[in-house]
Amino acid sequence: MVRGKTQMRRIENATSRQVTFSKRRNGLLKKAFELSVLCDAEVALIVFSPRGKLYEFASSSLDMGRNLNSRRAGTQSMHKTIDRYERHAKDVSITNKTVEQNVQQWKFEAAHMAKKIEHLEVSKRKLLGESLGSCPIEELQQIESQLERSLSSIRARKTQLFTEQIQQLKEKVQPLQQLSPTQKEIVPYDDETQDPEVETELFIGRPERGKTRYPMKA
């Protein structure tokens, strides 16, 4: 026989409700026991019946029950697990509170930075001569003074760079000025500077009669 799907709602019949509670309670306690044994997990289970009767299971009571009676061991184990849960919940609460405070601080800093960037953008546009229609005369005078100071700084820097370049050129020219006049007047070698009249001895006539020599000019 195929078992039908149970609807998730309160069972109206009191007898059926009590039978279902007993079965599912035992199954839940069994699953809790299996989870603690198979996975070495610390498990604590508390169930109150519709009449207020307490049913509980604590995994650490399995070891404690060897030396104490089962009820006393179960109570101590349950308190131990509950204390551990409360400490963990407290730590989580503190951590969440710290994270929330950090998030609020970051939001505040981000908003402050956004306002600062917007203010800088407005100042930049005004220095470029834009969005000046709403500026009073006092603000325009401040902008003009700021531009004059900036222009003075730029000119001073340009003068400094020119001075440095002139000094570098002087340092390059100074070794040339220390050369002697002979080193300065270096005449390059040229074929045209040679004497155009160079005497060359050639023999005229047959080889065997080469006794007469006539000087030839190249």
Disulfide bonds with the S-S distance in Angstrom:
none
